[in-house]
Amino acid sequence: MGAEEIAIEDEDEADIVEWYEARPVTVSTAVATGAVVTAFALGVLTGVGALALMGWLDD
């Protein structure tokens, strides 16, 4: 059975798909800012840790 053989018998069945549509995600400004700041801080800590580890391994 190929895609060209599939036919929609009832046009009303397409409305069911709209029921399953996900709600848009809403995040407050404070939560979004906290997530960005946390990600930046973790990146900085990872970079500093990697540099410290490379310096420790060179000795």
N, C-alpha and C positions, 0 to 999 in steps of 0.2 A: 504494500500500500504506500504510494508516494504522496508527497505533499499536495500534488495537484488533484488527488483523488479525495482528499478530505474536504467536505463541504459543511458549512454551518447550516443546520436545518432550521433552527429557531433563532431569530435575531435577538430575542430577549435574553438569551444565555450570556451574551456579552456583558450585561449589566452586573452579573455576579462578580466579574473581575474587579469592578470598581469597589465592591464591598471589601475585598482583600487588600486594597491599596493602603499602604502604611501612612500613618500620620507623619507630617514633617517633624523633625527633631527640633525642639526649642531649648536653648541653653541661655541662661542669664549672662549678662555681661561680666559679672563677677566670676562666675565659674569658668567662662572662656578665658578671661585674663589670668586666672589662677592656673589653668592648664598650660597656657603659653609660658608663663613665668617658671612653672615647675619643669617643663620640657627644656627650657633654656638652662636652668640651673643644673639639671641632670647632664646636659651636654657639656657644660663647663666642668663639672666634677669628673666626668669621664675623660675629658681632655687633660685636665691637670693630673689625674691618676695615671693616665697613659704616659705622660711626660715624666712623672716621678718614677714610674716603673722602668722606663727606658734608661733614666739616669742611674737608677739603682743597679740595673743589669750590666751597665757599662763598667762599673767599678770592679 
